[in-house]
Amino acid sequence: MREKLLWLWLSLHYGAGTTIYQKLFNHFGSLEAIYDSDDADANLISWLNPSFKSKLLDKNLSYAKEVLEWCNDHDVDIITPSDEDYPAPLRFIPDYPAVLYCRGKLPDFEKELCISVVGTRKMTIEGQRNAYELGYGLAKGGAVVVSGMAKGIDCTAQKGALYAGGSAVAVLGSGIDVCYPRENFALMQKIINVGAVITEYPPHTPPNGPNFPVRNRIISALSPATVVVECDLNSGALITAGKAMKQGKTVFAYPGSVREHNNLGTNRLLMEGARVATAAIDVLEQFLDKYAHIIDISASKQKPNIEKFKRVASNSDTSGFYEKTNKDSDSSKNEAEASAFDKSTLSPEQLIIYDGMEYDKLYTVDALLEIGSSAQEISSLIMMLQLAGAIENVPGGYYIKK
């Protein structure tokens, strides 16, 4: 328990997506030594800036104890690098998470084949079907589908996997108790039942824009391959693909028409050396040597019932991945109502941008800069406004007020 508490202390001090944990362990050699370090020890570390130093010397465990108690009360597992069930692939990245909050049961990443599937939130009908059939085929073929449970390609691929009777791992960009988007509440519950939902962010953390690019390194690291189904040149899916390449993973991409905006990113990946994927078999065949005992190529060729797909894709039917009851229907209704955009949730800086925009008018980034904000802040503000449901990105690099 002491060790887990110290990992929490460390992670809550330094946050997500940093190499500080690896550096501290290289210097001190153990978790206890890091915690026991004093001012004299800190002064010997040349790369430790004043902010990092003050955090190292703050030995207050109160917040860590609160988080530990909350997780115990809510059946949330806390997994650290000291634990045997810490995902093995994460041990090999320099910015490994110090803590993973988990609901459900993680696969054995050393024995099971996991494939990451990512793509745009604003998918086309073709992209939607490709993602669903890919997730379905991968699961039938014996793979676990890893993704971010985001709206669009991510959750569609995971729905396909669950409809096939398979498993999935969702990596959140928020706290373990925060479902984003809210309409994926039922999907999240099913993933917990047959797989796992994980995050490195502490409970109650909102889905802030900067969290998502940071969590993408976990999505790519957990799998030997990442498949990008559909994305434009500004999509976060390209961040995941880039992380995968740096981690030495294989990247696949679905080819598509050069006239379709959502294919610009995937076609670019193919030009840069990504492998072509048009079905689950294209991905699975690359891993037959290592996972021959798991992969079922014949089963991966099966296609889902197209009428069933149409109902699930339109959100008019969620059976096949979630067994609804009257209580669940009420819960889903409440979740949908809660997901409506609330202007009061915006920060003063976000409100300046939002209130300065007119409805039914397209805005470039430069135009939003003229409304208010600095070039340094605008990207973050745009991301947070999109996540809040206040503005929408449309083809051509424009934004529109919702």
PyMOL commands that set and color helices and strands:
alter all, ss='L'
color gray80, all
select helices_A, chain A and resi 2-14+20-28+31-36+39-43+50-57+62-73+88-92+125-140+153-163+182-194+211-221+236-246+261-271+280-291+297-300+306-313+326-338+343-345+348-356+365-371+375-387
alter helices_A, ss='H'
color red, helices_A
select strands_A, chain A and resi 77-79+100-104+114-118+144-147+168-171+196-199+225-228+250-253+275-276+391-394+398-401
alter strands_A, ss='S'
color yellow, strands_A
deselect
rebuild
show_as cartoon
